[in-house]
Amino acid sequence: MMLVPIDFLDRKPMLPCVLIVEDYLDNALLLVDMLAHLDCRTVVAADGLEALEQVSRYQPDLILLDIVLPRCNGIEFARCLKQQQPTIPIVAVTGLTFPEEKLAIAQAGCDGYLAKPILLEELERTVKHYLGPKLIACPFVVVNSA
């Protein structure tokens, strides 16, 4: 037997999953790229209705949620999700910065808030706060060498 870094095996299923709910493709791709550096799997939804489907399918560990979305906005999505699955943390990622907007976001059930444009350091700090021990840099597994 020997210890092998899990990088040599298929490690995707073990990585934490972050659902990005963002209707602007460029913003979504930027978040996907930023999260890749943190060893997170990502799933993207373009609106709240699609996000509800993705939550059922992927059971994300964290949700990064734009608020201004088509069909079902971020406030509606957060309220609905918190009734169904209150333990999944939701971080609003938005350009809405007025105090009454932040209050509405918090009252909808969002656990955190990041203002756009997002800095990598802020995103990293937030993701580490919510995912903590699920972010393992390079775990080892025991394999039979025979």
N, CA, C and O of each residue as an XYZ file, in Angstrom:
584
protein
N       0.840     -1.194      0.000
C       0.000      0.000      0.000
C       0.877      1.247      0.000
O       2.008      1.241      0.486
N       0.320      2.310     -0.559
C       1.035      3.584     -0.544
C       0.038      4.728     -0.548
O      -1.118      4.570     -0.942
N       0.512      5.880     -0.103
C      -0.313      7.088     -0.130
C      -0.099      7.789     -1.453
O       1.036      8.018     -1.872
N      -1.183      8.125     -2.102
C      -1.114      8.796     -3.397
C      -1.927     10.075     -3.313
O      -3.073     10.049     -2.864
N      -1.345     11.206     -3.742
C      -2.171     12.420     -3.763
C      -3.409     12.180     -4.612
O      -3.336     11.594     -5.692
N      -4.505     12.625     -4.123
C      -5.766     12.378     -4.814
C      -5.808     13.058     -6.183
O      -6.667     12.741     -7.005
N      -4.878     13.998     -6.433
C      -4.798     14.628     -7.756
C      -4.599     13.582     -8.848
O      -4.999     13.792     -9.993
N      -3.982     12.456     -8.496
C      -3.722     11.432     -9.492
C      -4.968     10.616     -9.798
O      -4.991      9.864    -10.772
N      -5.970     10.751     -9.005
C      -7.221     10.037     -9.209
C      -8.281     11.038     -9.637
O      -7.996     12.229     -9.766
N      -9.481     10.573     -9.855
C     -10.561     11.492    -10.211
C     -11.049     12.175     -8.953
O     -11.789     11.578     -8.172
N     -10.648     13.417     -8.743
C     -10.984     14.089     -7.502
C     -12.219     14.961     -7.622
O     -12.688     15.484     -6.611
N     -12.761     15.137     -8.809
C     -13.920     16.012     -8.992
C     -15.076     15.716     -8.044
O     -15.611     16.655     -7.455
N     -15.492     14.459     -7.862
C     -16.645     14.213     -6.997
C     -16.429     14.634     -5.546
O     -17.397     14.874     -4.824
N     -15.167     14.726     -5.108
C     -14.886     15.086     -3.727
C     -14.829     16.593     -3.508
O     -14.932     17.054     -2.371
N     -14.671     17.351     -4.558
C     -14.539     18.796     -4.419
C     -15.873     19.412     -4.037
O     -16.924     18.927     -4.456
N     -15.839     20.484     -3.239
C     -17.097     21.159     -2.918
C     -17.728     21.751     -4.173
O     -17.033     22.176     -5.096
N     -19.050     21.770     -4.187
C     -19.798     22.263     -5.340
C     -20.382     23.637     -5.032
O     -21.045     23.831     -4.013
N     -20.129     24.580     -5.921
C     -20.670     25.932     -5.794
C     -21.601     26.187     -6.975
O     -21.203     26.060     -8.133
N     -22.833     26.545     -6.668
C     -23.801     26.926     -7.697
C     -23.705     28.429     -7.901
O     -23.875     29.206     -6.961
N     -23.433     28.832     -9.133
C     -23.368     30.245     -9.504
C     -24.668     30.577    -10.221
O     -24.988     29.980    -11.249
N     -25.414     31.527     -9.679
C     -26.671     31.946    -10.303
C     -26.433     33.352    -10.842
O     -26.431     34.328    -10.092
N     -26.233     33.437    -12.144
C     -25.829     34.692    -12.795
C     -26.309     34.673    -14.235
O     -26.050     33.719    -14.969
N     -27.013     35.733    -14.641
C     -27.550     35.766    -16.001
C     -26.584     36.318    -17.039
O     -26.804     36.115    -18.233
N     -25.530     37.003    -16.633
C     -24.545     37.502    -17.590
C     -23.409     36.495    -17.701
O     -22.695     36.239    -16.731
N     -23.249     35.932    -18.880
C     -22.282     34.865    -19.097
C     -20.868     35.269    -18.700
O     -20.158     34.480    -18.077
N     -20.446     36.483    -19.047
C     -19.090     36.919    -18.703
C     -18.869     36.910    -17.194
O     -17.816     36.484    -16.722
N     -19.861     37.379    -16.438
C     -19.746     37.373    -14.974
C     -19.694     35.945    -14.444
O     -18.915     35.643    -13.539
N     -20.518     35.073    -15.003
C     -20.536     33.671    -14.571
C     -19.191     33.007    -14.852
O     -18.660     32.295    -13.999
N     -18.641     33.234    -16.038
C     -17.359     32.625    -16.394
C     -16.227     33.151    -15.530
O     -15.304     32.407    -15.200
N     -16.284     34.420    -15.160
C     -15.278     34.983    -14.257
C     -15.327     34.272    -12.909
O     -14.285     33.912    -12.360
N     -16.523     34.068    -12.375
C     -16.659     33.359    -11.101
C     -16.194     31.907    -11.220
O     -15.540     31.391    -10.314
N     -16.525     31.255    -12.319
C     -16.070     29.876    -12.542
C     -14.549     29.827    -12.498
O     -13.973     28.952    -11.852
N     -13.899     30.759    -13.181
C     -12.440     30.804    -13.215
C     -11.863     31.067    -11.826
O     -10.897     30.421    -11.420
N     -12.450     32.009    -11.105
C     -11.967     32.333     -9.763
C     -12.115     31.130     -8.825
O     -11.233     30.862     -8.010
N     -13.213     30.423     -8.942
C     -13.461     29.278     -8.062
C     -12.594     28.074     -8.422
O     -12.313     27.237     -7.564
N     -12.172     27.978     -9.674
C     -11.281     26.883    -10.073
C      -9.977     26.954     -9.291
O      -9.390     25.919     -8.974
N      -9.520     28.157     -8.979
C      -8.290     28.331     -8.201
C      -8.470     27.883     -6.757
O      -7.490     27.656     -6.048
N      -9.707     27.758     -6.325
C      -9.996     27.311     -4.961
C     -10.389     25.834     -4.929
O     -10.856     25.334     -3.905
N     -10.203     25.150     -6.033
C     -10.554     23.727     -6.139
C     -12.015     23.463     -5.822
O     -12.339     22.616     -4.990
N     -12.888     24.192     -6.489
C     -14.332     23.984     -6.346
C     -14.910     23.539     -7.684
O     -14.502     24.017     -8.742
N     -15.867     22.616     -7.621
C     -16.670     22.304     -8.798
C     -17.692     23.419     -8.923
O     -18.132     23.970     -7.913
N     -18.071     23.756    -10.129
C     -19.060     24.812    -10.314
C     -20.178     24.349    -11.229
O     -19.978     23.567    -12.159
N     -21.353     24.860    -10.931
C     -22.535     24.661    -11.747
C     -23.110     26.051    -11.943
O     -23.129     26.846    -11.004
N     -23.583     26.364    -13.153
C     -24.098     27.700    -13.446
C     -25.572     27.617    -13.824
O     -25.991     26.734    -14.572
N     -26.344     28.556    -13.291
C     -27.752     28.719    -13.655
C     -27.964     30.180    -14.028
O     -27.360     31.070    -13.428
N     -28.820     30.430    -15.018
C     -29.033     31.785    -15.524
C     -30.163     32.532    -14.829
O     -30.305     33.741    -15.010
N     -30.970     31.830    -14.035
C     -32.056     32.501    -13.310
C     -32.466     31.632    -12.123
O     -31.968     30.518    -11.956
N     -33.367     32.147    -11.311
C     -33.778     31.442    -10.106
C     -34.485     30.128    -10.353
O     -34.312     29.183     -9.583
N     -35.280     30.044    -11.411
C     -35.982     28.793    -11.706
C     -35.001     27.687    -12.095
O     -35.104     26.554    -11.625
N     -34.061     28.034    -12.952
C     -33.036     27.067    -13.337
C     -32.192     26.683    -12.121
O     -31.789     25.529    -11.977
N     -31.930     27.651    -11.253
C     -31.133     27.384    -10.054
C     -31.819     26.379     -9.137
O     -31.156     25.517     -8.560
N     -33.136     26.480     -8.995
C     -33.863     25.514     -8.162
C     -33.699     24.097     -8.707
O     -33.557     23.145     -7.939
N     -33.720     23.959    -10.027
C     -33.496     22.648    -10.646
C     -32.077     22.150    -10.371
O     -31.871     20.975    -10.067
N     -31.103     23.057    -10.480
C     -29.702     22.676    -10.263
C     -29.451     22.288     -8.807
O     -28.643     21.401     -8.534
N     -30.134     22.942     -7.876
C     -29.990     22.585     -6.462
C     -30.441     21.147     -6.252
O     -29.771     20.379     -5.562
N     -31.567     20.783     -6.838
C     -32.066     19.408     -6.715
C     -31.103     18.406     -7.331
O     -30.898     17.320     -6.790
N     -30.522     18.766     -8.445
C     -29.648     17.850     -9.176
C     -28.272     17.714     -8.523
O     -27.751     16.604     -8.422
N     -27.671     18.829     -8.076
C     -26.269     18.805     -7.647
C     -26.048     18.971     -6.143
O     -24.936     18.743     -5.668
N     -27.057     19.354     -5.392
C     -26.909     19.572     -3.949
C     -25.644     20.382     -3.636
O     -24.718     19.861     -3.013
N     -25.596     21.646     -4.061
C     -24.382     22.441     -3.867
C     -24.080     22.698     -2.392
O     -24.966     22.676     -1.538
N     -22.809     22.939     -2.129
C     -22.354     23.265     -0.779
C     -22.470     24.758     -0.498
O     -22.486     25.177      0.659
N     -22.551     25.563     -1.562
C     -22.619     27.019     -1.454
C     -23.277     27.554     -2.717
O     -23.116     26.988     -3.798
N     -24.022     28.649     -2.576
C     -24.645     29.297     -3.731
C     -24.191     30.749     -3.781
O     -24.311     31.481     -2.798
N     -23.665     31.162     -4.940
C     -23.340     32.564     -5.209
C     -24.449     33.090     -6.101
O     -24.630     32.613     -7.221
N     -25.189     34.071     -5.607
C     -26.461     34.461     -6.207
C     -26.504     35.924     -6.618
O     -26.414     36.819     -5.778
N     -26.644     36.158     -7.918
C     -26.962     37.507     -8.390
C     -28.405     37.778     -7.969
O     -29.192     36.843     -7.824
N     -28.754     39.027     -7.777
C     -30.105     39.359     -7.325
C     -31.008     39.756     -8.488
O     -32.170     39.354     -8.540
N     -30.480     40.538     -9.414
C     -31.285     40.990    -10.552
C     -31.184     39.929    -11.648
O     -30.197     39.856    -12.381
N     -32.235     39.108    -11.738
C     -32.272     37.978    -12.667
C     -33.602     37.951    -13.407
O     -34.602     38.457    -12.898
N     -33.626     37.365    -14.607
C     -34.906     37.192    -15.307
C     -35.728     36.066    -14.673
O     -35.212     35.272    -13.886
N     -36.986     36.013    -15.021
C     -37.956     34.991    -14.589
C     -38.141     34.927    -13.075
O     -39.217     35.273    -12.588
N     -37.163     34.511    -12.334
C     -37.257     34.405    -10.874
C     -36.015     35.088    -10.307
O     -34.906     34.572    -10.446
N     -36.193     36.252     -9.666
C     -35.027     37.005     -9.207
C     -34.393     36.361     -7.970
O     -34.919     35.399     -7.411
N     -33.255     36.917     -7.560
C     -32.497     36.350     -6.453
C     -33.230     36.364     -5.125
O     -33.086     35.436     -4.328
N     -34.020     37.409     -4.875
C     -34.792     37.498     -3.629
C     -35.810     36.356     -3.576
O     -35.925     35.662     -2.566
N     -36.541     36.171     -4.669
C     -37.544     35.094     -4.728
C     -36.882     33.725     -4.582
O     -37.383     32.860     -3.863
N     -35.757     33.535     -5.268
C     -35.038     32.264     -5.188
C     -34.590     31.980     -3.761
O     -34.791     30.877     -3.253
N     -33.981     32.975     -3.110
C     -33.475     32.775     -1.745
C     -34.606     32.410     -0.792
O     -34.463     31.495      0.019
N     -35.725     33.115     -0.883
C     -36.877     32.802     -0.019
C     -37.348     31.363     -0.231
O     -37.574     30.626      0.728
N     -37.488     30.984     -1.468
C     -37.961     29.640     -1.808
C     -36.974     28.577     -1.322
O     -37.374     27.589     -0.706
N     -35.698     28.780     -1.597
C     -34.703     27.782     -1.220
C     -34.613     27.628      0.292
O     -34.513     26.508      0.793
N     -34.645     28.728      1.019
C     -34.509     28.655      2.479
C     -35.685     27.925      3.119
O     -35.547     27.376      4.212
N     -36.835     27.911      2.459
C     -37.965     27.128      2.961
C     -37.732     25.635      2.733
O     -38.134     24.806      3.549
N     -37.081     25.301      1.623
C     -36.867     23.897      1.259
C     -35.589     23.319      1.861
O     -35.585     22.206      2.386
N     -34.510     24.089      1.780
C     -33.198     23.609      2.225
C     -32.461     24.735      2.949
O     -31.582     25.374      2.370
N     -32.809     24.977      4.195
C     -32.263     26.132      4.912
C     -30.777     26.052      5.243
O     -30.190     27.055      5.649
N     -30.160     24.893      5.083
C     -28.757     24.768      5.486
C     -27.753     25.130      4.394
O     -26.566     25.283      4.683
N     -28.199     25.268      3.154
C     -27.267     25.641      2.083
C     -27.010     27.143      2.180
O     -27.944     27.935      2.056
N     -25.746     27.550      2.401
C     -25.467     28.983      2.482
C     -25.614     29.667      1.125
O     -25.219     29.133      0.088
N     -26.194     30.863      1.167
C     -26.378     31.680     -0.031
C     -25.646     32.994      0.181
O     -25.865     33.682      1.178
N     -24.778     33.340     -0.757
C     -24.083     34.623     -0.730
C     -24.557     35.434     -1.924
O     -24.394     35.022     -3.073
N     -25.144     36.587     -1.643
C     -25.571     37.489     -2.714
C     -24.331     38.110     -3.350
O     -23.443     38.601     -2.652
N     -24.281     38.085     -4.668
C     -23.196     38.697     -5.435
C     -23.882     39.689     -6.358
O     -24.441     39.307     -7.385
N     -23.838     40.970     -5.989
C     -24.696     41.930     -6.675
C     -24.115     43.336     -6.680
O     -23.214     43.668     -5.910
N     -24.656     44.139     -7.564
C     -24.316     45.554     -7.610
C     -25.261     46.394     -6.770
O     -25.083     47.608     -6.669
N     -26.263     45.769     -6.164
C     -27.208     46.493     -5.306
C     -26.525     46.821     -3.986
O     -26.138     45.924     -3.236
N     -26.381     48.115     -3.709
C     -25.590     48.504     -2.538
C     -26.314     49.414     -1.554
O     -25.763     49.729     -0.500
N     -27.526     49.842     -1.868
C     -28.244     50.711     -0.941
C     -28.632     49.922      0.307
O     -28.901     48.724      0.219
N     -28.665     50.578      1.468
C     -28.998     49.874      2.714
C     -30.318     49.109      2.657
O     -30.401     47.992      3.168
N     -31.352     49.692      2.044
C     -32.638     48.989      1.980
C     -32.561     47.749      1.082
O     -33.272     46.770      1.307
N     -31.691     47.797      0.060
C     -31.494     46.628     -0.801
C     -30.762     45.518     -0.039
O     -31.120     44.345     -0.135
N     -29.737     45.907      0.715
C     -29.005     44.929      1.522
C     -29.911     44.301      2.574
O     -29.806     43.108      2.859
N     -30.796     45.100      3.147
C     -31.741     44.592      4.144
C     -32.690     43.569      3.510
O     -32.940     42.511      4.086
N     -33.212     43.886      2.329
C     -34.111     42.961      1.628
C     -33.395     41.653      1.293
O     -33.987     40.577      1.370
N     -32.132     41.750      0.924
C     -31.327     40.565      0.607
C     -31.165     39.695      1.853
O     -31.334     38.477      1.788
N     -30.842     40.312      2.970
C     -30.686     39.564      4.226
C     -32.013     38.957      4.673
O     -32.057     37.809      5.115
N     -33.089     39.724      4.559
C     -34.404     39.227      4.982
C     -34.889     38.067      4.106
O     -35.677     37.236      4.556
N     -34.425     38.013      2.874
C     -34.800     36.913      1.976
C     -34.112     35.605      2.361
O     -34.525     34.530      1.927
N     -33.068     35.702      3.174
C     -32.385     34.495      3.628
C     -30.945     34.355      3.180
O     -30.319     33.325      3.429
N     -30.407     35.375      2.520
C     -29.002     35.295      2.119
C     -28.118     35.371      3.359
O     -28.347     36.178      4.260
N     -27.110     34.517      3.381
C     -26.216     34.427      4.531
C     -25.050     35.394      4.439
O     -24.438     35.729      5.453
N     -24.737     35.845      3.232
C     -23.613     36.741      3.033
C     -23.861     37.654      1.852
O     -24.868     37.537      1.155
N     -22.914     38.574      1.638
C     -23.074     39.599      0.607
C     -21.697     39.940      0.048
O     -20.761     40.184      0.810
N     -21.570     39.959     -1.263
C     -20.381     40.452     -1.952
C     -20.830     41.471     -2.989
O     -21.724     41.203     -3.791
N     -20.203     42.638     -2.967
C     -20.543     43.684     -3.929
C     -19.724     43.497     -5.204
O     -18.535     43.181     -5.158
N     -20.384     43.697     -6.335
C     -19.688     43.693     -7.625
C     -19.036     45.053     -7.809
O     -19.597     46.055     -7.364
N     -17.888     45.128     -8.440
C     -17.072     44.025     -8.939
C     -16.396     43.276     -7.785
O     -16.013     43.870     -6.777
N     -16.263     41.987     -7.956
C     -15.725     41.123     -6.906
C     -14.206     41.065     -7.000
O     -13.637     40.938     -8.084
N     -13.573     41.159     -5.854
C     -12.130     40.959     -5.775
C     -11.863     39.502     -5.410
O     -12.583     38.919     -4.599
N     -10.838     38.921     -6.003
C     -10.505     37.524     -5.752
C     -10.306     37.263     -4.262
O     -10.754     36.240     -3.746
N      -9.636     38.186     -3.567
C      -9.372     38.000     -2.139
C     -10.676     37.933     -1.340
O     -10.799     37.127     -0.418
N     -11.642     38.774     -1.691
C     -12.932     38.756     -0.990
C     -13.685     37.461     -1.267
O     -14.271     36.869     -0.361
N     -13.665     37.029     -2.513
C     -14.335     35.780     -2.864
C     -13.683     34.610     -2.133
O     -14.374     33.753     -1.583
N     -12.365     34.577     -2.130
C     -11.645     33.496     -1.455
C     -11.972     33.474      0.035
O     -12.232     32.406      0.590
N     -11.962     34.611      0.679
C     -12.278     34.699      2.108
C     -13.708     34.206      2.372
O     -13.954     33.471      3.329
N     -14.629     34.614      1.523
C     -16.033     34.218      1.689
C     -16.217     32.720      1.481
O     -16.884     32.059      2.277
N     -15.634     32.188      0.427
C     -15.760     30.758      0.144
C     -15.143     29.942      1.277
O     -15.727     28.950      1.711
N     -13.979     30.346      1.756
C     -13.341     29.634      2.868
C     -14.193     29.710      4.131
O     -14.250     28.751      4.901
N     -14.848     30.836      4.345
C     -15.713     30.985      5.516
C     -16.853     29.968      5.486
O     -17.142     29.327      6.496
N     -17.491     29.822      4.342
C     -18.659     28.947      4.246
C     -18.316     27.483      3.984
O     -19.058     26.595      4.403
N     -17.217     27.222      3.304
C     -16.883     25.838      2.976
C     -15.838     25.234      3.906
O     -15.760     24.015      4.054
N     -15.042     26.087      4.528
C     -14.071     25.666      5.529
C     -13.403     24.340      5.249
O     -12.626     24.222      4.301
N     -13.702     23.320      6.079
C     -13.004     22.039      5.971
C     -13.265     21.286      4.665
O     -12.542     20.341      4.349
N     -14.269     21.681      3.916
C     -14.521     21.010      2.634
C     -13.478     21.388      1.588
O     -13.337     20.715      0.567
N     -12.746     22.479      1.853
C     -11.689     22.899      0.933
C     -10.387     22.250      1.365
O      -9.689     22.757      2.243
N     -10.069     21.137      0.747
C      -8.854     20.398      1.079
C      -7.918     20.533     -0.104
O      -8.256     20.157     -1.227
N      -6.736     21.074      0.159
C      -5.808     21.365     -0.927
C      -5.421     20.116     -1.717
O      -5.582     20.079     -2.937
N      -4.923     19.117     -1.044
C      -4.514     17.910     -1.766
C      -4.582     16.719     -0.818
O      -3.559     16.327     -0.256
N      -5.747     16.142     -0.629
C      -5.855     15.006      0.274
C      -5.149     13.777     -0.297
O      -4.902     13.680     -1.499
N      -4.837     12.858      0.586
C      -4.200     11.615      0.169
C      -5.159     10.453      0.369
O      -6.011     10.477      1.257
N      -5.010      9.447     -0.460
C      -5.797      8.228     -0.316
C      -4.834      7.045     -0.314
O      -3.728      7.126     -0.848
N      -5.269      5.958      0.290
C      -4.472      4.740      0.320
C      -4.883      3.877     -0.862
O      -6.067      3.618     -1.077
N      -3.884      3.433     -1.631
C      -4.165      2.544     -2.757
C      -3.272      1.312     -2.648
O      -2.174      1.377     -2.096
N      -3.743      0.213     -3.170
C      -2.933     -1.008     -3.209
C      -1.976     -0.920     -4.377
O      -2.388     -0.635     -5.502
N      -0.711     -1.160     -4.121
C       0.275     -1.095     -5.198
C       0.484     -2.449     -5.862
O       1.243     -2.564     -6.824
N      -0.176     -3.450     -5.358
C      -0.007     -4.797     -5.921
C      -0.808     -5.001     -7.172
O      -0.768     -6.081     -7.760
